[in-house]
Amino acid sequence: MIVRVFRVVVHDGKEADFRSFFLETALPLVRSQSGLVSVTAGLPRPESPQEFCMVMVWRDIASLQVFAGEDWREPHIHPDEAAMVRERSLHHYELAAA
């Protein structure tokens, strides 16, 4: 299984707008994907009020590619969030056996 960690930092003043987008659009979109094992959304803390993250576990690369495309290693953003996002990062890991 593949662990996908997506992190976003939003522009000043865009925190509330992005929070709404994140919870009402992005999270439901990800949750609806076939091959998704789990998703956990992280909201900002006081020490980093503009930083959001989403940690996903995917069954396999093929499932992840259906969702993210052939360039699944790149941190894509939805067109509705483009003006809110200052920076983004994406990392992938193999899930460790428990």
N, C-alpha and C positions, 0 to 999 in steps of 0.2 A: 504494500500500500504506500501511497505517496502523501506526505504531509506538505501542504502548500501554505506558506505564511505570507500574507499580503498586508503591507503597512502603507498608510496614507497620512500625509501631513497637509492640512488645509490652510488656505490663506486666512489672515486676520479678518475677523468679522464674518467668516463663513461657517463657523462651528455649528450653529443651530440648523442652517440649511443642509449642511452635509449630514448631520445626525439624522434628520428626517429622511433624506435620500438613502442613507445607509440602512436604516431600520425598515423603511417602507418599500424600497425598491430593490436595492442590492441584495440584502439578506434573503428575501423571498425568492428572488431570481436564482440565487445559488442553491437554496434549499430544494428547488424544484428539479434539479439536475439528476439524471440517472447516473449511477456510479459514484455519487457522493455518499460517503460513509458517515461523516459528521461535519459540522461547522460550528465554530464558536466565534462570536463577534466581541471585540474588545472596544469599549468606549473610553474616551479620554479621562485621565486623572488630573487633579489640580496642578501637578508639576509639569504636565505636558498636555495642555488643554486643546491642542489642535491635532493630536495624533490618535488615529483609529487603526484597528487591525482586524483581520479576519484570518482565522486558522482553520483550514479545511483538511479533511482526510479523504482521499480519493481511492477507489478500489484499485485502479491501475492507470498507466499513462494513456491508454486508449480512451478511457472515460474522461480523463482530464482534457485530452485533445478535442473530444466532441464539444466540450464546454468552451475551451479557450482557443481552439484552433491549432494549426500546425506550429505556430510560434508561441506555444504554451509557456515557454520560459520567460517571456516578456510580460511586464506588468501593465496590462491593458486597463483602461478605465472606460466606463459608460459615457456616452456623449453628454448626458445630463449632469455629470459631475466634473467635466473637464475644467470649467471656469472656477471651480472651488478648490481644486487640488494644486498644491504648491510642489509637493514631491511625493514619489511613490517608490516602493521597493518590493521585491518578490524573491522568496527563497523556497527551495524544494529539498525535501529530505525523505529518506526511507523510514518508514515507521518501525520503531524498535519493538521487538517481540516482548510481551510482558513477562 
